[in-house]
Amino acid sequence: MKSLFIIKYINLIIFAIIANIPKTVTDASSSVNLISLYNSNDKITVLTSQNFSSIVNQSGTAWLIEFYASWCGHCQSYANTYREIALDTWTWKKIVRVGALNCYAGKNEAVCRQYDIRGYPTLRLIPPGTSSDNTSKGIDIPAMNANAVEKGLIKELDKMHKKYKLWPYFTPVNRITFEELYSRIPPTVKVLLVIAEKRDDFTGRHIMLDFSQYREQIAICRTTTDGKLWHKFNINLADVPALFVIFRNGTAQRINIERNNNSNIDTGNLFNNAIRSFIHRTNFIDDFNDHDLEEVILRKNALKNAEKKQKVTENKTKTDEIGDNSTVYRKVNMVDLELALSYMFREEVPQMKDIQGKAYDALVQWLSVLTKYFPGRAPVMAYFQQLLLNVNKKPLGFSGSQFRDMVDMKISNAYLPNDHVQYQHCAGSAPQYRGYPCALWLLFHTLTVSQYQVGSQQINVTEVPLAIKNYIKYFFGCKQCRDNFMKETINISQLDSQNKHQAIIYLWKVHNNVNKRLQGQISEDPKHPKVQFPNRYLCTTCKSINNSQNNDDYDISKTIDFLLDYYSRKNIDISLISNKSRRVEELSSEQERLVSTAEYKAVKLQRVAYKNENLQHVEYRSEKLQHEEYKSEKLQNTKHKEEISQQVESTNSLMRILQHSSLYVLIASIIILVLFRRRFCKVKTNRYII
Ligand SMILES: Cc1cc2nc3c(=O)[nH]c(=O)nc-3n(C[C@H](O)[C@H](O)[C@H](O)COP(=O)(O)OP(=O)(O)OC[C@H]3O[C@@H](n4cnc5c(N)ncnc54)[C@H](O)[C@@H]3O)c2cc1C
């Protein structure tokens, strides 16, 4: 009875704690759903796990899809380029549509895994009618500038065009004669255009796609130097590409393309403009409407102006100061570290199709470093130990989705929380800013400092930096970031093994170089400008020159002291973690149901595992209570025993007395008996004598 009372008492305390969870802790999965780098103005279809199948699979057109992560700085920088591609190809929509999918939002990550997306941003061309169970994952188009992507796209469309009857016919018409031309096109066509160009030129195919929505009225074909038509037009190579209109009466007219020196206008656009003005001038096509093109031109201009404006804002002088009152930056937050770890193991690593060979080694290396140095709570550390054990049991590796199953292991006193909370230290002023990469940096610095603090006299200084580098190399989603990081850490294995601070300083320098490189980039949160770290509010004595952008202007020994303190266990804020742990909620509701002693014992065992959490004080109190109860019980027992033993003692002495007294009584009665007998005999004798 008393034990049940104690359980209820603990529950009350736990519920009181849970009820007081601050409002800042919200379900981040819902906020993540809102993040998209694009909207309907961009002529980009925003794809999700829900609409992907109905829009893309079994589609009558091909799809160019950008798989990205909204936290990825390079994806943010690339967004304007992708918008430009979408606008440039808007008139190709009967052949190919443009979409984007944020792998970081909602359940989209499953689609990204299905399409084997290894890094962000990835541009994939999905041919028409590719169902979701199709083994083909589409064709990668390198994510470069708009011109290069459009050329890559044209090349791929060209390779597959013969399969689709309604697509433009990209193959040069070199084997037929001029006279045969009209016999090869449908009778509805009113204008036949021929573009004469070099075989590898893209202008003709670009124009064919631009006017593909008018294919009933305008036919466009291309001819190259080695064909019969070429000779008919009698042009020389210096003149190409050249555009001709062929009339039904068998005559041809060359359309003059006004070339100017404006390098921003590419040849495709010049041809496009020339054709449109020819059609308007000649009224060959009555219902020709180029509103789409006009809209695209307007939007492209707006995009360019917005970019210019952004550059002006970016170029404004950046201050060195985050703000003295922003106390949040004075601490590292455990919420951020655990969120980064959760994303890393639940989403980022499983994104790899196969984790084998060097990638497997990198995973083992990373998990070993975490189990040794991550200053985490007991159940989180137990989780990593168990995960490392499970991974070690499969030395040949596993697939990404098998690893995902391993990550979801269910062990009561070992877990990696996936309660969705918002980033704290790494909260950005808009959803796309900061978040995961910021928390990743915090985790990396924390590990270098922790290794120094828990390590013995002799530490392996490259152990943590190499594990970090390999994690980035094999698993970090942001493609461009990992390429840059590989270059920036090329000399990582040459760290001075005699200097225990080397890893801390090395990572600090690399990070400051990244900060410098990214200053003014589109991924920079305007409320959190990229400055050299630590700024003077965080460390007044670290920097010899204020506002300096140079690592050399720091006093290294003071900076080391600062970093050791800033990334130490005691500077990690765990207040939000302790209040919100879902495990605690589960445990407390479970406790309510428990009546049997056996179940109670199980819960008690679980509670022992939480000793190092902030629940400690609750446990401590309950244990203290139990202890006190035990003590008082013991005291009572002792008293009781004493009473009994006293009683026994007194009974014993009584018995002893009784035993002794009965002896006396016996002797006395014998004496009395003897005396009585003697007297009785005397009387009797006397009577006889008489
Ligand atoms: C390995 C790696 C490589 C990256 N490469 C790129 C890239 O090439 N292109 C790109 O666009 N984005 C890149 N990113 C993301 C980018 O560096 C930032 O993480 C992101 O832009 C968010 O910036 P932030 O303002 O939140 O601060 P972050 O730079 O993420 O810093 C996080 C926190 O670390 C602390 N900090 C800052 N500087 C230092 C330092 N020198 N030493 C110790 N602590 C410090 C501060 O408390 C700061 O709040 C990379 C991220 C990582 C982890």
The ligand as an ORCA input file, in Angstrom:
! r2SCAN-3c Opt
* xyz 0 1
  C      30.819     20.674    -42.498
  C      29.921     21.762    -43.043
  C      30.225     22.377    -44.240
  C      29.387     23.364    -44.761
  N      29.666     23.948    -45.975
  C      28.788     24.821    -46.526
  C      28.983     25.355    -47.835
  O      29.958     25.042    -48.490
  N      28.028     26.200    -48.347
  C      26.930     26.553    -47.621
  O      26.092     27.306    -48.114
  N      26.725     26.079    -46.365
  C      27.624     25.228    -45.816
  N      27.398     24.727    -44.560
  C      26.342     25.299    -43.727
  C      26.869     26.575    -43.048
  O      28.208     26.431    -42.605
  C      26.044     26.942    -41.823
  O      25.983     25.848    -40.969
  C      24.645     27.366    -42.157
  O      24.681     28.391    -43.120
  C      23.943     27.895    -40.893
  O      24.700     28.985    -40.382
  P      24.523     29.601    -38.942
  O      24.457     31.058    -39.073
  O      23.423     28.944    -38.264
  O      25.869     29.302    -38.140
  P      26.875     28.137    -38.278
  O      28.009     28.546    -39.119
  O      26.182     26.906    -38.656
  O      27.409     27.985    -36.800
  C      26.658     27.340    -35.767
  C      27.099     27.859    -34.427
  O      28.448     27.510    -34.228
  C      29.115     28.525    -33.492
  N      30.285     28.908    -34.301
  C      30.328     29.700    -35.384
  N      31.571     29.753    -35.856
  C      32.339     28.978    -35.049
  C      33.714     28.636    -35.011
  N      34.583     29.112    -35.902
  N      34.154     27.823    -34.036
  C      33.316     27.326    -33.101
  N      32.013     27.627    -33.087
  C      31.524     28.439    -34.050
  C      28.116     29.617    -33.252
  O      27.605     29.465    -31.937
  C      27.043     29.357    -34.277
  O      25.789     29.781    -33.816
  C      28.230     23.739    -44.028
  C      27.929     23.102    -42.815
  C      28.755     22.115    -42.318
  C      28.406     21.420    -41.022
*
